[in-house]
Amino acid sequence: MRTVDKVLQLLENNKEDFISGEDMARTHGLSRNAIWKAVRDLRNRGYVIEAISNRGYRLAQGNDIISAEGIRACLPKELGSLADNIEVHDTLRSTSDRAKELAINGGCHGTCIISSSQSRGRGRKDHSFYSPKGGLYMSVILSPDKLRFDKNDVITAFIGVCVCHAIEQLTGRSIHIRGINDLYINDRKICGILIESGSEFDSDDLQWIVAGIGINFDSDVESFPKELRHLVTSLYRPGSAPVSKNDLAARILENIFAKSTLNEEQIMNEYLHRKKEK
C-alpha cells in the first residue's frame, strides 16, 4: 500500500478525532516528512484536512471522495477485506466493461469497480445510462459457486433487494422496483441495475456474473438532458448529503455479501412485494 493510502486509511478510521503526524509515522514506520507529503498529496486530490498544532490531522466533515480506504472504514470488520479488491476511478467508459474484463481474466468473487462518472454507461438492451458526477457507479464480480442460487431471475432479484435495503438503511427513503430492476422513489427513478454474465461455450456453465449498479446520489438533476429531468430524482441535492458515497458503497457490498445466505423463496417474495408498475 502506498504511503498516501496508508495515511488516508488512518484518517478515515479516525474521522472523529485528530491523529498526530507522530502517531501516523509510528503506526506505519514512516518519517514525519513522508506523512506531511502524503497529507499534501491528499489535499491536492481534493480532500479537506484540518490541521492543529500539537493535535495533528483530521478529515473535515463533508469530504465525499470515493476511495477503497473510505469504503473499508465503513464496512464491518469481518468484511473489511472486501476493500482489498476495490478499484476506484475518477471516470471510466463503464464500470461493468472493466469488471467484465477482469472477470474474463479470472477476477475474484467480490471484486468491485467504482467510478465517479462514466462516459458510456449502459442499461438493458444497450440503452445509454447517463452517468455524470454526483452519482455512485459500481460493478461487482460474483462467482456463481459462491452463491446459494443459480437462476437468472433470482440473481437479478437478489441484487435489487440488496440495493433497496442499502439505500433504505442509510437514507430512510422508501424504495420500490419497476421493470426488471429499476429502483424508484415515488414515481422517479433513482437507480438502474444491469446484470451480465459469461458462460463456458461448450458446457454452457455459468462462469461469472457482473452486477452493475448506478445510483443518483447527489446528482444535479437539473443538468440532466431535458428528456430525463422529469423521469429521475437524486437521493440528495448537490452538496447536501449527510452521508457519503463511501457509506452507501459499503452498505451495498455489506448487503450483497451478508445476505447471500437468503434462500430463493425469501428473495423472490421481497422482490415481488417491492414491484410496482405504472
ABEGO torsion letter per residue (X at the ends): XBAAAAAAAAAAAAAABBBBAAAAAAAAGBBAAAAAAAAAAAAAAGBBBBBBBGAEBBBBBGBBBBBAAAAAAABBAAAAAAAAABBBBABBABAAAAAAAAAAAGBBBGBBBBBABBABBBBBGGBBBBBBBGBBBBBBBBBAAABABABAAAAAAAAAAAAAAAAAAAAGBBBBBBEAABBBBEABBABBBBBBBBBBAAAGBBABBBBBBBBBAABBAAABBAAAAAABBBABBBGABABBAAAAAAAAAAAAAAAAABBAAAAAAAAAAABBBX
